[in-house]
């Protein structure tokens, strides 16, 4: 997921994306431990995407980012 896409997301969209990424990360970790993971890089990119989303959510919570008209 690109940073520009994450920056355009609203608060609820970010939360939904966080939940989806956490579920995906769980599935990928499970596949990795059972030896069924086809692409180990998918695990790393999912972890990084989750970190980007969480960073954006935290910025909203701290008030570093003002909601746009779309987010209100």
N, CA, C and O atoms as a GROMACS GRO file, in nm:
protein
  288
    1UNK      N    1   0.085  -0.116   0.000
    1UNK     CA    2   0.000   0.000   0.000
    1UNK      C    3   0.091   0.124   0.000
    1UNK      O    4   0.184   0.134   0.079
    2UNK      N    5   0.062   0.214  -0.088
    2UNK     CA    6   0.146   0.333  -0.100
    2UNK      C    7   0.110   0.437   0.005
    2UNK      O    8  -0.003   0.443   0.054
    3UNK      N    9   0.209   0.517   0.039
    3UNK     CA   10   0.190   0.621   0.139
    3UNK      C   11   0.083   0.721   0.095
    3UNK      O   12   0.006   0.769   0.178
    4UNK      N   13   0.078   0.751  -0.033
    4UNK     CA   14  -0.021   0.848  -0.082
    4UNK      C   15  -0.163   0.796  -0.063
    4UNK      O   16  -0.254   0.874  -0.035
    5UNK      N   17  -0.183   0.666  -0.076
    5UNK     CA   18  -0.314   0.606  -0.055
    5UNK      C   19  -0.352   0.616   0.093
    5UNK      O   20  -0.465   0.649   0.127
    6UNK      N   21  -0.256   0.587   0.180
    6UNK     CA   22  -0.280   0.593   0.324
    6UNK      C   23  -0.310   0.736   0.367
    6UNK      O   24  -0.397   0.758   0.452
    7UNK      N   25  -0.240   0.833   0.311
    7UNK     CA   26  -0.261   0.973   0.347
    7UNK      C   27  -0.398   1.024   0.309
    7UNK      O   28  -0.447   1.120   0.368
    8UNK      N   29  -0.462   0.963   0.211
    8UNK     CA   30  -0.595   1.006   0.167
    8UNK      C   31  -0.708   0.939   0.244
    8UNK      O   32  -0.824   0.976   0.228
    9UNK      N   33  -0.675   0.841   0.327
    9UNK     CA   34  -0.778   0.767   0.400
    9UNK      C   35  -0.833   0.847   0.517
    9UNK      O   36  -0.762   0.927   0.579
   10UNK      N   37  -0.960   0.824   0.546
   10UNK     CA   38  -1.023   0.886   0.663
   10UNK      C   39  -0.998   0.799   0.785
   10UNK      O   40  -0.944   0.689   0.773
   11UNK      N   41  -1.037   0.847   0.902
   11UNK     CA   42  -1.018   0.773   1.025
   11UNK      C   43  -1.080   0.634   1.023
   11UNK      O   44  -1.012   0.536   1.053
   12UNK      N   45  -1.209   0.623   0.988
   12UNK     CA   46  -1.272   0.490   0.983
   12UNK      C   47  -1.208   0.397   0.879
   12UNK      O   48  -1.197   0.277   0.901
   13UNK      N   49  -1.167   0.455   0.766
   13UNK     CA   50  -1.100   0.374   0.665
   13UNK      C   51  -0.967   0.321   0.716
   13UNK      O   52  -0.930   0.207   0.688
   14UNK      N   53  -0.895   0.404   0.792
   14UNK     CA   54  -0.768   0.361   0.849
   14UNK      C   55  -0.789   0.248   0.949
   14UNK      O   56  -0.713   0.151   0.950
   15UNK      N   57  -0.891   0.258   1.032
   15UNK     CA   58  -0.920   0.152   1.129
   15UNK      C   59  -0.957   0.021   1.059
   15UNK      O   60  -0.914  -0.086   1.100
   16UNK      N   61  -1.037   0.031   0.953
   16UNK     CA   62  -1.076  -0.087   0.877
   16UNK      C   63  -0.952  -0.150   0.812
   16UNK      O   64  -0.936  -0.272   0.811
   17UNK      N   65  -0.866  -0.066   0.758
   17UNK     CA   66  -0.743  -0.114   0.696
   17UNK      C   67  -0.652  -0.178   0.800
   17UNK      O   68  -0.586  -0.279   0.772
   18UNK      N   69  -0.647  -0.120   0.920
   18UNK     CA   70  -0.566  -0.178   1.027
   18UNK      C   71  -0.614  -0.319   1.059
   18UNK      O   72  -0.533  -0.411   1.071
   19UNK      N   73  -0.744  -0.336   1.073
   19UNK     CA   74  -0.799  -0.468   1.104
   19UNK      C   75  -0.769  -0.569   0.994
   19UNK      O   76  -0.734  -0.684   1.022
   20UNK      N   77  -0.784  -0.526   0.870
   20UNK     CA   78  -0.756  -0.616   0.757
   20UNK      C   79  -0.609  -0.657   0.754
   20UNK      O   80  -0.577  -0.773   0.730
   21UNK      N   81  -0.520  -0.560   0.777
   21UNK     CA   82  -0.377  -0.590   0.776
   21UNK      C   83  -0.337  -0.681   0.891
   21UNK      O   84  -0.252  -0.768   0.874
   22UNK      N   85  -0.397  -0.661   1.008
   22UNK     CA   86  -0.368  -0.750   1.121
   22UNK      C   87  -0.412  -0.894   1.091
   22UNK      O   88  -0.340  -0.989   1.124
   23UNK      N   89  -0.529  -0.910   1.030
   23UNK     CA   90  -0.576  -1.043   0.994
   23UNK      C   91  -0.485  -1.107   0.889
   23UNK      O   92  -0.451  -1.225   0.898
   24UNK      N   93  -0.446  -1.028   0.790
   24UNK     CA   94  -0.357  -1.077   0.686
   24UNK      C   95  -0.222  -1.117   0.745
   24UNK      O   96  -0.166  -1.220   0.708
   25UNK      N   97  -0.171  -1.037   0.836
   25UNK     CA   98  -0.043  -1.067   0.900
   25UNK      C   99  -0.053  -1.198   0.979
   25UNK      O  100   0.040  -1.279   0.977
   26UNK      N  101  -0.164  -1.219   1.048
   26UNK     CA  102  -0.184  -1.344   1.122
   26UNK      C  103  -0.181  -1.463   1.026
   26UNK      O  104  -0.113  -1.563   1.053
   27UNK      N  105  -0.255  -1.452   0.914
   27UNK     CA  106  -0.257  -1.562   0.817
   27UNK      C  107  -0.119  -1.588   0.759
   27UNK      O  108  -0.079  -1.703   0.740
   28UNK      N  109  -0.045  -1.481   0.729
   28UNK     CA  110   0.088  -1.497   0.672
   28UNK      C  111   0.185  -1.561   0.772
   28UNK      O  112   0.266  -1.645   0.734
   29UNK      N  113   0.176  -1.522   0.897
   29UNK     CA  114   0.263  -1.582   0.999
   29UNK      C  115   0.231  -1.730   1.015
   29UNK      O  116   0.321  -1.812   1.029
   30UNK      N  117   0.104  -1.762   1.012
   30UNK     CA  118   0.062  -1.902   1.024
   30UNK      C  119   0.118  -1.982   0.906
   30UNK      O  120   0.173  -2.090   0.925
   31UNK      N  121   0.105  -1.930   0.786
   31UNK     CA  122   0.158  -1.996   0.667
   31UNK      C  123   0.309  -2.011   0.675
   31UNK      O  124   0.365  -2.114   0.636
   32UNK      N  125   0.375  -1.909   0.726
   32UNK     CA  126   0.521  -1.912   0.737
   32UNK      C  127   0.566  -2.024   0.831
   32UNK      O  128   0.660  -2.098   0.801
   33UNK      N  129   0.500  -2.037   0.944
   33UNK     CA  130   0.538  -2.138   1.042
   33UNK      C  131   0.503  -2.280   0.998
   33UNK      O  132   0.565  -2.376   1.043
   34UNK      N  133   0.404  -2.293   0.910
   34UNK     CA  134   0.369  -2.426   0.861
   34UNK      C  135   0.440  -2.459   0.730
   34UNK      O  136   0.422  -2.568   0.674
   35UNK      N  137   0.521  -2.365   0.682
   35UNK     CA  138   0.597  -2.390   0.560
   35UNK      C  139   0.518  -2.374   0.432
   35UNK      O  140   0.559  -2.424   0.327
   36UNK      N  141   0.406  -2.306   0.437
   36UNK     CA  142   0.320  -2.290   0.319
   36UNK      C  143   0.330  -2.151   0.256
   36UNK      O  144   0.262  -2.124   0.157
   37UNK      N  145   0.412  -2.065   0.311
   37UNK     CA  146   0.422  -1.928   0.259
   37UNK      C  147   0.504  -1.928   0.130
   37UNK      O  148   0.620  -1.967   0.129
   38UNK      N  149   0.441  -1.883   0.022
   38UNK     CA  150   0.506  -1.883  -0.109
   38UNK      C  151   0.607  -1.769  -0.122
   38UNK      O  152   0.713  -1.786  -0.182
   39UNK      N  153   0.573  -1.653  -0.067
   39UNK     CA  154   0.659  -1.536  -0.083
   39UNK      C  155   0.686  -1.471   0.053
   39UNK      O  156   0.599  -1.402   0.106
   40UNK      N  157   0.804  -1.491   0.110
   40UNK     CA  158   0.836  -1.432   0.239
   40UNK      C  159   0.835  -1.278   0.240
   40UNK      O  160   0.818  -1.217   0.345
   41UNK      N  161   0.852  -1.219   0.125
   41UNK     CA  162   0.852  -1.073   0.120
   41UNK      C  163   0.713  -1.016   0.149
   41UNK      O  164   0.700  -0.902   0.192
   42UNK      N  165   0.609  -1.096   0.125
   42UNK     CA  166   0.472  -1.051   0.154
   42UNK      C  167   0.455  -1.026   0.303
   42UNK      O  168   0.384  -0.934   0.343
   43UNK      N  169   0.521  -1.106   0.385
   43UNK     CA  170   0.517  -1.089   0.530
   43UNK      C  171   0.578  -0.954   0.568
   43UNK      O  172   0.520  -0.881   0.650
   44UNK      N  173   0.690  -0.921   0.511
   44UNK     CA  174   0.757  -0.794   0.542
   44UNK      C  175   0.677  -0.674   0.493
   44UNK      O  176   0.664  -0.576   0.566
   45UNK      N  177   0.623  -0.681   0.373
   45UNK     CA  178   0.548  -0.566   0.320
   45UNK      C  179   0.419  -0.545   0.399
   45UNK      O  180   0.377  -0.431   0.420
   46UNK      N  181   0.356  -0.652   0.443
   46UNK     CA  182   0.234  -0.639   0.524
   46UNK      C  183   0.266  -0.575   0.658
   46UNK      O  184   0.190  -0.490   0.705
   47UNK      N  185   0.376  -0.616   0.720
   47UNK     CA  186   0.418  -0.555   0.847
   47UNK      C  187   0.444  -0.406   0.830
   47UNK      O  188   0.406  -0.326   0.915
   48UNK      N  189   0.509  -0.370   0.723
   48UNK     CA  190   0.539  -0.229   0.699
   48UNK      C  191   0.414  -0.148   0.668
   48UNK      O  192   0.401  -0.034   0.713
   49UNK      N  193   0.322  -0.206   0.594
   49UNK     CA  194   0.196  -0.137   0.566
   49UNK      C  195   0.118  -0.113   0.694
   49UNK      O  196   0.061  -0.006   0.714
   50UNK      N  197   0.116  -0.213   0.782
   50UNK     CA  198   0.049  -0.198   0.910
   50UNK      C  199   0.113  -0.086   0.991
   50UNK      O  200   0.043  -0.006   1.053
   51UNK      N  201   0.245  -0.080   0.991
   51UNK     CA  202   0.314   0.026   1.064
   51UNK      C  203   0.280   0.164   1.008
   51UNK      O  204   0.262   0.259   1.084
   52UNK      N  205   0.270   0.174   0.877
   52UNK     CA  206   0.233   0.303   0.815
   52UNK      C  207   0.093   0.346   0.857
   52UNK      O  208   0.069   0.462   0.889
   53UNK      N  209   0.000   0.251   0.856
   53UNK     CA  210  -0.138   0.281   0.895
   53UNK      C  211  -0.144   0.322   1.041
   53UNK      O  212  -0.210   0.419   1.076
   54UNK      N  213  -0.074   0.248   1.128
   54UNK     CA  214  -0.074   0.280   1.270
   54UNK      C  215  -0.011   0.417   1.297
   54UNK      O  216  -0.056   0.490   1.386
   55UNK      N  217   0.091   0.452   1.222
   55UNK     CA  218   0.155   0.583   1.236
   55UNK      C  219   0.057   0.693   1.199
   55UNK      O  220   0.049   0.796   1.266
   56UNK      N  221  -0.017   0.672   1.092
   56UNK     CA  222  -0.116   0.770   1.047
   56UNK      C  223  -0.229   0.784   1.151
   56UNK      O  224  -0.275   0.896   1.179
   57UNK      N  225  -0.274   0.673   1.206
   57UNK     CA  226  -0.378   0.676   1.309
   57UNK      C  227  -0.330   0.754   1.430
   57UNK      O  228  -0.403   0.835   1.486
   58UNK      N  229  -0.208   0.728   1.471
   58UNK     CA  230  -0.151   0.796   1.588
   58UNK      C  231  -0.139   0.946   1.564
   58UNK      O  232  -0.161   1.025   1.655
   59UNK      N  233  -0.104   0.985   1.443
   59UNK     CA  234  -0.095   1.126   1.410
   59UNK      C  235  -0.231   1.194   1.423
   59UNK      O  236  -0.241   1.307   1.469
   60UNK      N  237  -0.337   1.123   1.383
   60UNK     CA  238  -0.473   1.176   1.402
   60UNK      C  239  -0.503   1.193   1.550
   60UNK      O  240  -0.557   1.295   1.591
   61UNK      N  241  -0.468   1.092   1.630
   61UNK     CA  242  -0.496   1.097   1.773
   61UNK      C  243  -0.425   1.212   1.842
   61UNK      O  244  -0.480   1.275   1.932
   62UNK      N  245  -0.303   1.240   1.800
   62UNK     CA  246  -0.225   1.347   1.861
   62UNK      C  247  -0.264   1.484   1.809
   62UNK      O  248  -0.225   1.586   1.866
   63UNK      N  249  -0.342   1.488   1.703
   63UNK     CA  250  -0.384   1.615   1.646
   63UNK      C  251  -0.281   1.676   1.553
   63UNK      O  252  -0.291   1.793   1.517
   64UNK      N  253  -0.182   1.596   1.514
   64UNK     CA  254  -0.081   1.646   1.419
   64UNK      C  255  -0.139   1.665   1.280
   64UNK      O  256  -0.088   1.744   1.201
   65UNK      N  257  -0.246   1.594   1.252
   65UNK     CA  258  -0.309   1.601   1.121
   65UNK      C  259  -0.452   1.649   1.140
   65UNK      O  260  -0.529   1.592   1.218
   66UNK      N  261  -0.486   1.753   1.070
   66UNK     CA  262  -0.622   1.805   1.078
   66UNK      C  263  -0.709   1.733   0.976
   66UNK      O  264  -0.669   1.719   0.861
   67UNK      N  265  -0.828   1.688   1.016
   67UNK     CA  266  -0.916   1.621   0.921
   67UNK      C  267  -0.957   1.716   0.810
   67UNK      O  268  -0.982   1.834   0.834
   68UNK      N  269  -0.964   1.663   0.691
   68UNK     CA  270  -1.009   1.743   0.577
   68UNK      C  271  -1.162   1.740   0.572
   68UNK      O  272  -1.225   1.674   0.655
   69UNK      N  273  -1.220   1.809   0.476
   69UNK     CA  274  -1.365   1.813   0.462
   69UNK      C  275  -1.421   1.673   0.438
   69UNK      O  276  -1.531   1.641   0.482
   70UNK      N  277  -1.344   1.589   0.368
   70UNK     CA  278  -1.387   1.454   0.339
   70UNK      C  279  -1.400   1.371   0.467
   70UNK      O  280  -1.486   1.284   0.476
   71UNK      N  281  -1.316   1.399   0.566
   71UNK     CA  282  -1.309   1.322   0.689
   71UNK      C  283  -1.410   1.367   0.792
   71UNK      O  284  -1.441   1.291   0.884
   72UNK      N  285  -1.462   1.485   0.781
   72UNK     CA  286  -1.556   1.537   0.882
   72UNK      C  287  -1.692   1.480   0.868
   72UNK      O  288  -1.782   1.514   0.944
   0.00000   0.00000   0.00000
